[in-house]
């Protein structure tokens, strides 16, 4: 959702659609789509594209994909938009829609109408008499949510009243990210108009600082460690887990803060049996470097002591939004230091309050 210019640029905001490009978009008033918006979009010419990220449950994703992928293939062909669905066996998936403005909104309309069709089909087998609304969830950087809500909730109220859609901005950020879910409910036409107005706000108020995108995680299963091997519990069985969990457990077992008694000196003086030291570099956004350093350096010193690695943080350079961290030590030291740094970043992101 960044505002840029040039070939292949992405702008998270809509343009005014040409007359007749998508008839369903003209059913509701468009108070914010005047000359101001037209001039903004025209600056980028035909290179301006939109990217909209949706958060969907597995059943919703299945409806979009269709039998043998026929539904999503048809949506791509008829809209001209790129529709990508995140991989993985997760309860939630990210659906990313990218393309020129008319293609984006045509794809969005097709998804909204498909969900309405699903609702109608489900009602034919139920005693319910009132049709529930179509509901979609957008994923938006938390730094932009204040502009979307407006002073005293004025902006979000205006969007609700002018489109007829219900809009809710989540108070908490999505796990391990700096993004929030924005839930939109209503008729397909109302939802489309609502998304158009949200896009205008996103363009006028670009994200501030670094954005950590939300990535859905697989459904969690219990994990046990035995004999240096990780196992996941599936039913009555323990299945060996060949991924990073085992490596992390083995790594943690190696990192004892004090050597065992009687082994403070090498068995053979003068023979260094430790692995050779190496160096690893990584970059951290300036916005998040404080949580790594801690007050008066307490956190970074803890990480140094726990990992056994040497860690140097470069001074801020003018014009750069990132800081370089250099980690020196054995491969095990470096891996543990990286893990502890990532844990601090995750803790900071998930512990942040409302912006």
DRENDO-1510 file (C-alpha; in Angstrom, 1 decimal, always signed):
<recs>
REC; n; res; u; v; w
REC; 1; UNK; +0.0; +0.0; +0.0 .
REC; 2; UNK; +2.7; +2.4; -0.9 .
REC; 3; UNK; +2.5; +5.4; -3.2 .
REC; 4; UNK; +5.2; +5.4; -5.8 .
REC; 5; UNK; +5.6; +6.3; -9.5 .
REC; 6; UNK; +7.1; +4.6; -12.5 .
REC; 7; UNK; +6.9; +1.3; -14.3 .
REC; 8; UNK; +5.4; -1.4; -12.3 .
REC; 9; UNK; +4.4; +0.9; -9.4 .
REC; 10; UNK; +1.7; +0.0; -7.0 .
REC; 11; UNK; -0.8; +2.5; -5.6 .
REC; 12; UNK; -3.2; +1.3; -3.0 .
REC; 13; UNK; -6.1; +3.5; -4.2 .
REC; 14; UNK; -8.7; +3.5; -6.9 .
REC; 15; UNK; -9.1; +5.8; -9.9 .
REC; 16; UNK; -12.4; +7.0; -11.3 .
REC; 17; UNK; -13.7; +4.2; -13.5 .
REC; 18; UNK; -14.6; +5.1; -17.1 .
REC; 19; UNK; -18.3; +5.3; -17.7 .
REC; 20; UNK; -19.8; +1.8; -18.3 .
REC; 21; UNK; -16.6; +0.1; -17.1 .
REC; 22; UNK; -18.5; -1.7; -14.4 .
REC; 23; UNK; -22.1; -0.7; -14.1 .
REC; 24; UNK; -22.5; -2.0; -10.6 .
REC; 25; UNK; -20.1; +0.6; -9.3 .
REC; 26; UNK; -22.5; +3.5; -10.1 .
REC; 27; UNK; -25.4; +2.6; -7.8 .
REC; 28; UNK; -24.2; +4.7; -4.8 .
REC; 29; UNK; -23.0; +8.3; -4.5 .
REC; 30; UNK; -19.3; +9.0; -4.8 .
REC; 31; UNK; -18.6; +12.2; -2.9 .
REC; 32; UNK; -14.8; +11.7; -2.9 .
REC; 33; UNK; -14.3; +10.8; -6.5 .
REC; 34; UNK; -14.0; +14.2; -8.1 .
REC; 35; UNK; -11.4; +16.1; -10.0 .
REC; 36; UNK; -8.9; +15.8; -7.2 .
REC; 37; UNK; -8.8; +12.1; -7.4 .
REC; 38; UNK; -8.7; +12.0; -11.2 .
REC; 39; UNK; -5.7; +14.3; -11.3 .
REC; 40; UNK; -3.8; +12.1; -8.7 .
REC; 41; UNK; -4.3; +8.9; -10.7 .
REC; 42; UNK; -3.7; +10.5; -14.1 .
REC; 43; UNK; -0.1; +11.4; -13.0 .
REC; 44; UNK; +0.9; +7.8; -13.3 .
REC; 45; UNK; -0.9; +7.2; -16.5 .
REC; 46; UNK; -1.5; +3.5; -17.5 .
REC; 47; UNK; +1.2; +2.4; -15.1 .
REC; 48; UNK; -0.9; +3.0; -12.0 .
REC; 49; UNK; -2.1; -0.3; -10.4 .
REC; 50; UNK; -3.9; -1.2; -7.3 .
REC; 51; UNK; -3.1; -3.9; -4.7 .
REC; 52; UNK; -5.9; -5.0; -2.4 .
REC; 53; UNK; -5.2; -7.7; +0.2 .
REC; 54; UNK; -8.1; -9.7; +1.6 .
REC; 55; UNK; -8.1; -12.1; +4.6 .
REC; 56; UNK; -10.3; -15.1; +4.0 .
REC; 57; UNK; -11.2; -18.4; +5.8 .
REC; 58; UNK; -10.6; -21.7; +4.1 .
REC; 59; UNK; -14.2; -22.1; +3.0 .
REC; 60; UNK; -14.2; -18.7; +1.4 .
REC; 61; UNK; -11.0; -19.4; -0.4 .
REC; 62; UNK; -12.5; -22.7; -1.6 .
REC; 63; UNK; -15.4; -20.8; -3.1 .
REC; 64; UNK; -13.1; -18.4; -4.9 .
REC; 65; UNK; -10.9; -21.2; -6.3 .
REC; 66; UNK; -13.8; -23.4; -7.4 .
REC; 67; UNK; -13.7; -26.9; -8.8 .
REC; 68; UNK; -10.2; -27.6; -10.3 .
REC; 69; UNK; -9.5; -23.8; -10.1 .
REC; 70; UNK; -12.2; -22.9; -12.7 .
REC; 71; UNK; -13.7; -20.1; -10.7 .
REC; 72; UNK; -10.5; -18.1; -10.0 .
REC; 73; UNK; -9.3; -18.8; -13.6 .
REC; 74; UNK; -12.6; -17.2; -14.9 .
REC; 75; UNK; -12.2; -14.2; -12.5 .
REC; 76; UNK; -8.6; -13.6; -13.7 .
REC; 77; UNK; -9.6; -13.8; -17.4 .
REC; 78; UNK; -12.8; -11.7; -17.2 .
REC; 79; UNK; -11.4; -9.0; -14.9 .
REC; 80; UNK; -7.8; -8.9; -16.2 .
REC; 81; UNK; -6.5; -8.7; -12.6 .
REC; 82; UNK; -3.9; -10.8; -11.0 .
REC; 83; UNK; -5.4; -12.9; -8.2 .
REC; 84; UNK; -3.0; -14.7; -5.9 .
REC; 85; UNK; -3.8; -16.9; -2.9 .
REC; 86; UNK; -1.2; -17.5; -0.2 .
REC; 87; UNK; +0.1; -21.0; +0.1 .
REC; 88; UNK; -0.1; -23.2; +3.1 .
REC; 89; UNK; -2.4; -25.4; +5.1 .
REC; 90; UNK; -3.7; -22.4; +7.2 .
REC; 91; UNK; -7.2; -21.7; +8.7 .
REC; 92; UNK; -6.8; -18.2; +7.1 .
REC; 93; UNK; -5.3; -17.2; +3.7 .
REC; 94; UNK; -4.3; -13.9; +2.1 .
REC; 95; UNK; -5.9; -13.2; -1.3 .
REC; 96; UNK; -4.0; -10.5; -3.2 .
REC; 97; UNK; -5.6; -8.7; -6.1 .
REC; 98; UNK; -3.4; -6.6; -8.3 .
REC; 99; UNK; -4.0; -4.7; -11.6 .
REC; 100; UNK; -5.3; -1.5; -13.2 .
REC; 101; UNK; -8.1; +0.1; -11.4 .
REC; 102; UNK; -11.0; -1.1; -13.6 .
REC; 103; UNK; -9.6; -4.7; -13.5 .
REC; 104; UNK; -9.3; -4.5; -9.7 .
REC; 105; UNK; -12.8; -3.5; -9.1 .
REC; 106; UNK; -14.3; -5.9; -11.6 .
REC; 107; UNK; -12.5; -8.7; -9.8 .
REC; 108; UNK; -13.6; -7.4; -6.4 .
REC; 109; UNK; -17.2; -7.2; -7.6 .
REC; 110; UNK; -17.0; -10.8; -8.9 .
REC; 111; UNK; -15.8; -12.0; -5.5 .
REC; 112; UNK; -18.5; -10.1; -3.7 .
REC; 113; UNK; -21.2; -11.4; -5.9 .
REC; 114; UNK; -19.8; -15.0; -5.6 .
REC; 115; UNK; -20.1; -14.7; -1.8 .
REC; 116; UNK; -23.7; -13.5; -2.2 .
REC; 117; UNK; -24.4; -16.5; -4.4 .
REC; 118; UNK; -23.0; -18.8; -1.7 .
REC; 119; UNK; -25.2; -17.2; +0.9 .
REC; 120; UNK; -28.3; -17.6; -1.3 .
REC; 121; UNK; -27.4; -21.3; -1.9 .
REC; 122; UNK; -26.9; -22.0; +1.8 .
REC; 123; UNK; -30.2; -20.4; +2.7 .
REC; 124; UNK; -32.1; -22.8; +0.4 .
REC; 125; UNK; -31.3; -25.5; +2.9 .
REC; 126; UNK; -32.0; -23.6; +6.0 .
REC; 127; UNK; -35.1; -22.2; +7.8 .
REC; 128; UNK; -33.5; -18.6; +7.9 .
REC; 129; UNK; -35.8; -16.0; +6.3 .
REC; 130; UNK; -33.5; -12.9; +6.4 .
REC; 131; UNK; -30.5; -12.9; +4.1 .
REC; 132; UNK; -27.2; -12.2; +5.9 .
REC; 133; UNK; -24.9; -9.6; +4.4 .
REC; 134; UNK; -21.8; -10.3; +2.4 .
REC; 135; UNK; -18.7; -9.8; +4.6 .
REC; 136; UNK; -15.1; -9.2; +3.4 .
REC; 137; UNK; -12.0; -8.4; +5.4 .
REC; 138; UNK; -9.3; -6.1; +4.1 .
REC; 139; UNK; -5.8; -6.1; +5.6 .
REC; 140; UNK; -4.6; -2.5; +6.2 .
REC; 141; UNK; -1.4; -1.0; +7.8 .
REC; 142; UNK; -2.2; +0.1; +11.3 .
REC; 143; UNK; -0.6; +3.4; +10.7 .
REC; 144; UNK; -3.3; +4.3; +8.2 .
REC; 145; UNK; -6.2; +3.2; +10.4 .
REC; 146; UNK; -6.3; +6.5; +12.2 .
REC; 147; UNK; -7.0; +8.3; +8.9 .
REC; 148; UNK; -9.6; +5.8; +8.0 .
REC; 149; UNK; -11.4; +6.3; +11.3 .
REC; 150; UNK; -11.1; +10.0; +11.3 .
REC; 151; UNK; -11.3; +12.5; +14.2 .
REC; 152; UNK; -13.9; +11.3; +16.6 .
REC; 153; UNK; -14.9; +8.5; +14.1 .
REC; 154; UNK; -16.1; +11.1; +11.6 .
REC; 155; UNK; -14.5; +9.6; +8.5 .
REC; 156; UNK; -15.7; +6.0; +9.1 .
REC; 157; UNK; -19.1; +7.3; +9.9 .
REC; 158; UNK; -19.2; +9.3; +6.6 .
REC; 159; UNK; -18.1; +6.1; +4.6 .
REC; 160; UNK; -20.9; +4.1; +6.3 .
REC; 161; UNK; -23.6; +6.6; +5.6 .
REC; 162; UNK; -22.6; +7.3; +1.9 .
REC; 163; UNK; -22.2; +3.7; +0.9 .
REC; 164; UNK; -24.7; +1.8; +3.1 .
REC; 165; UNK; -22.0; -0.7; +4.2 .
REC; 166; UNK; -21.0; -1.5; +7.7 .
REC; 167; UNK; -17.3; -0.9; +8.4 .
REC; 168; UNK; -15.4; -2.1; +11.5 .
REC; 169; UNK; -11.6; -1.4; +12.1 .
REC; 170; UNK; -10.1; -4.0; +14.5 .
REC; 171; UNK; -8.6; -2.5; +17.7 .
REC; 172; UNK; -5.7; -5.0; +17.8 .
REC; 173; UNK; -3.2; -5.7; +15.2 .
REC; 174; UNK; -3.1; -9.1; +13.4 .
REC; 175; UNK; -0.5; -11.5; +15.0 .
REC; 176; UNK; +3.2; -10.8; +14.4 .
REC; 177; UNK; +2.4; -7.8; +12.1 .
REC; 178; UNK; +1.7; -4.1; +12.1 .
REC; 179; UNK; -1.6; -4.5; +10.1 .
REC; 180; UNK; -5.2; -4.6; +11.2 .
REC; 181; UNK; -8.3; -6.2; +9.7 .
REC; 182; UNK; -11.0; -3.9; +8.3 .
REC; 183; UNK; -14.3; -5.8; +8.1 .
REC; 184; UNK; -16.9; -4.6; +5.5 .
REC; 185; UNK; -20.4; -5.9; +5.4 .
REC; 186; UNK; -23.4; -5.2; +3.2 .
REC; 187; UNK; -24.7; -5.8; -0.3 .
REC; 188; UNK; -22.0; -6.4; -3.0 .
REC; 189; UNK; -22.7; -2.9; -4.5 .
REC; 190; UNK; -22.3; -1.2; -1.1 .
REC; 191; UNK; -19.1; -3.1; -0.4 .
REC; 192; UNK; -17.6; -2.1; -3.7 .
REC; 193; UNK; -18.4; +1.6; -3.1 .
REC; 194; UNK; -17.0; +1.3; +0.4 .
REC; 195; UNK; -13.7; -0.2; -0.8 .
REC; 196; UNK; -13.3; +2.6; -3.3 .
REC; 197; UNK; -13.6; +5.2; -0.6 .
REC; 198; UNK; -11.2; +3.3; +1.7 .
REC; 199; UNK; -8.7; +3.3; -1.1 .
REC; 200; UNK; -8.9; +7.1; -1.4 .
REC; 201; UNK; -8.1; +7.5; +2.2 .
REC; 202; UNK; -5.1; +5.0; +1.9 .
REC; 203; UNK; -3.7; +7.1; -1.0 .
REC; 204; UNK; -4.1; +10.4; +0.8 .
REC; 205; UNK; -2.5; +9.0; +4.0 .
REC; 206; UNK; +0.4; +6.7; +3.1 .
REC; 207; UNK; +1.7; +4.3; +5.7 .
REC; 208; UNK; +4.1; +5.7; +8.3 .
REC; 209; UNK; +7.3; +3.8; +9.2 .
REC; 210; UNK; +7.9; +0.2; +8.5 .
REC; 211; UNK; +5.0; -2.2; +7.8 .
REC; 212; UNK; +5.3; -5.8; +8.9 .
REC; 213; UNK; +2.8; -7.7; +6.8 .
REC; 214; UNK; +0.4; -10.3; +8.3 .
REC; 215; UNK; +1.2; -13.8; +7.3 .
REC; 216; UNK; -1.3; -16.5; +8.5 .
REC; 217; UNK; +0.2; -19.4; +10.3 .
REC; 218; UNK; -0.7; -23.1; +10.0 .
REC; 219; UNK; -3.0; -24.5; +12.6 .
REC; 220; UNK; -0.9; -25.1; +15.7 .
REC; 221; UNK; -0.4; -28.7; +16.9 .
REC; 222; UNK; +1.2; -29.8; +20.2 .
REC; 223; UNK; +5.0; -30.3; +20.0 .
REC; 224; UNK; +7.2; -32.4; +22.3 .
REC; 225; UNK; +11.0; -32.8; +22.4 .
REC; 226; UNK; +12.6; -36.1; +23.1 .
REC; 227; UNK; +16.1; -37.3; +22.4 .
REC; 228; UNK; +17.0; -34.1; +20.6 .
REC; 229; UNK; +14.1; -34.6; +18.1 .
REC; 230; UNK; +10.9; -32.6; +17.8 .
REC; 231; UNK; +7.6; -34.5; +17.4 .
REC; 232; UNK; +4.1; -33.2; +16.6 .
REC; 233; UNK; +1.1; -34.9; +18.2 .
REC; 234; UNK; -1.4; -36.1; +15.7 .
REC; 235; UNK; -4.2; -38.1; +17.3 .
REC; 236; UNK; -2.6; -40.9; +19.3 .
REC; 237; UNK; +0.7; -40.7; +17.6 .
REC; 238; UNK; +3.9; -38.6; +17.8 .
REC; 239; UNK; +5.2; -37.8; +14.3 .
REC; 240; UNK; +8.8; -36.7; +13.9 .
REC; 241; UNK; +9.0; -33.1; +13.0 .
REC; 242; UNK; +11.8; -32.4; +10.5 .
REC; 243; UNK; +11.7; -28.6; +10.4 .
REC; 244; UNK; +13.3; -25.8; +12.3 .
REC; 245; UNK; +11.8; -26.8; +15.7 .
REC; 246; UNK; +14.3; -29.7; +16.0 .
REC; 247; UNK; +17.2; -27.5; +15.0 .
REC; 248; UNK; +16.1; -24.8; +17.5 .
REC; 249; UNK; +15.8; -27.3; +20.3 .
REC; 250; UNK; +19.3; -28.8; +19.6 .
REC; 251; UNK; +20.7; -25.3; +19.4 .
REC; 252; UNK; +19.1; -24.3; +22.8 .
REC; 253; UNK; +20.6; -27.5; +24.4 .
REC; 254; UNK; +24.1; -26.5; +23.2 .
REC; 255; UNK; +23.9; -23.0; +24.6 .
REC; 256; UNK; +24.5; -23.6; +28.3 .
REC; 257; UNK; +25.5; -20.3; +30.1 .
REC; 258; UNK; +28.2; -22.0; +32.2 .
REC; 259; UNK; +30.5; -24.8; +31.2 .
REC; 260; UNK; +30.2; -28.2; +33.1 .
REC; 261; UNK; +32.4; -28.5; +36.2 .
REC; 262; UNK; +35.9; -29.8; +35.3 .
REC; 263; UNK; +35.6; -28.7; +31.7 .
REC; 264; UNK; +36.6; -25.1; +32.0 .
REC; 265; UNK; +39.8; -25.8; +30.2 .
REC; 266; UNK; +40.3; -27.8; +27.0 .
REC; 267; UNK; +41.3; -31.4; +27.5 .
REC; 268; UNK; +44.4; -30.7; +25.5 .
REC; 269; UNK; +45.9; -27.3; +26.2 .
REC; 270; UNK; +46.6; -25.3; +23.1 .
REC; 271; UNK; +44.1; -27.2; +21.0 .
REC; 272; UNK; +41.0; -25.1; +20.1 .
REC; 273; UNK; +38.1; -27.4; +19.5 .
REC; 274; UNK; +35.4; -24.7; +19.0 .
REC; 275; UNK; +34.1; -24.0; +15.5 .
REC; 276; UNK; +35.6; -21.1; +13.6 .
REC; 277; UNK; +34.0; -17.7; +14.1 .
REC; 278; UNK; +32.0; -16.2; +11.3 .
REC; 279; UNK; +30.0; -13.0; +10.7 .
REC; 280; UNK; +26.4; -12.4; +9.7 .
REC; 281; UNK; +24.7; -9.1; +8.9 .
REC; 282; UNK; +21.1; -8.1; +9.0 .
REC; 283; UNK; +19.1; -4.9; +8.8 .
REC; 284; UNK; +16.4; -3.7; +11.1 .
REC; 285; UNK; +14.0; -0.7; +10.5 .
REC; 286; UNK; +14.9; +2.3; +12.6 .
REC; 287; UNK; +11.4; +2.2; +14.1 .
REC; 288; UNK; +12.1; -1.1; +15.7 .
REC; 289; UNK; +15.8; -0.8; +16.7 .
REC; 290; UNK; +14.8; +0.5; +20.2 .
REC; 291; UNK; +13.2; -2.7; +21.2 .
REC; 292; UNK; +16.4; -4.6; +20.3 .
REC; 293; UNK; +18.7; -2.2; +22.3 .
REC; 294; UNK; +16.4; -1.7; +25.3 .
REC; 295; UNK; +16.7; +0.9; +28.0 .
REC; 296; UNK; +20.4; +1.8; +28.4 .
REC; 297; UNK; +21.3; -1.3; +26.3 .
REC; 298; UNK; +19.8; -3.8; +28.7 .
REC; 299; UNK; +18.1; -6.0; +26.0 .
REC; 300; UNK; +21.0; -6.1; +23.6 .
REC; 301; UNK; +23.3; -7.1; +26.5 .
REC; 302; UNK; +20.9; -9.9; +27.4 .
REC; 303; UNK; +21.0; -11.2; +23.9 .
REC; 304; UNK; +24.8; -11.0; +23.8 .
REC; 305; UNK; +25.1; -13.0; +27.1 .
REC; 306; UNK; +22.5; -15.6; +26.2 .
REC; 307; UNK; +23.8; -16.2; +22.6 .
REC; 308; UNK; +27.5; -15.8; +23.3 .
REC; 309; UNK; +27.8; -13.8; +20.1 .
REC; 310; UNK; +29.4; -10.4; +19.6 .
REC; 311; UNK; +26.7; -8.0; +18.3 .
REC; 312; UNK; +27.4; -4.5; +16.9 .
REC; 313; UNK; +24.7; -2.1; +15.9 .
REC; 314; UNK; +25.8; +0.5; +13.3 .
REC; 315; UNK; +25.0; +4.2; +13.9 .
REC; 316; UNK; +22.0; +5.7; +12.0 .
REC; 317; UNK; +23.0; +7.0; +8.6 .
REC; 318; UNK; +21.3; +10.1; +7.1 .
REC; 319; UNK; +18.6; +9.3; +4.6 .
REC; 320; UNK; +18.4; +5.6; +5.6 .
REC; 321; UNK; +15.4; +4.1; +7.3 .
REC; 322; UNK; +17.3; +1.0; +8.5 .
REC; 323; UNK; +20.2; +0.1; +10.9 .
REC; 324; UNK; +22.7; -2.6; +10.2 .
REC; 325; UNK; +23.4; -5.3; +12.9 .
REC; 326; UNK; +26.6; -7.4; +12.7 .
REC; 327; UNK; +26.7; -10.7; +14.6 .
REC; 328; UNK; +30.0; -12.5; +15.1 .
REC; 329; UNK; +30.5; -15.9; +16.6 .
REC; 330; UNK; +30.2; -19.6; +15.9 .
REC; 331; UNK; +27.3; -20.7; +13.7 .
REC; 332; UNK; +25.3; -21.8; +16.8 .
REC; 333; UNK; +26.0; -18.4; +18.5 .
REC; 334; UNK; +24.8; -16.5; +15.4 .
REC; 335; UNK; +21.7; -18.6; +15.0 .
REC; 336; UNK; +20.7; -18.2; +18.6 .
REC; 337; UNK; +21.3; -14.4; +18.5 .
REC; 338; UNK; +19.1; -14.2; +15.3 .
REC; 339; UNK; +16.4; -16.2; +17.1 .
REC; 340; UNK; +16.5; -13.9; +20.1 .
REC; 341; UNK; +16.5; -10.7; +18.0 .
REC; 342; UNK; +13.5; -12.0; +16.0 .
REC; 343; UNK; +11.7; -12.9; +19.3 .
REC; 344; UNK; +12.2; -9.3; +20.5 .
REC; 345; UNK; +10.8; -8.0; +17.2 .
REC; 346; UNK; +7.8; -10.3; +17.5 .
REC; 347; UNK; +7.2; -9.3; +21.1 .
REC; 348; UNK; +7.3; -5.6; +20.2 .
REC; 349; UNK; +4.9; -5.9; +17.3 .
REC; 350; UNK; +2.3; -8.0; +19.1 .
REC; 351; UNK; +2.6; -6.0; +22.3 .
REC; 352; UNK; +2.0; -2.6; +20.6 .
REC; 353; UNK; -1.3; -0.9; +21.5 .
REC; 354; UNK; -3.6; +1.0; +19.3 .
REC; 355; UNK; -1.9; +3.6; +17.1 .
</recs>
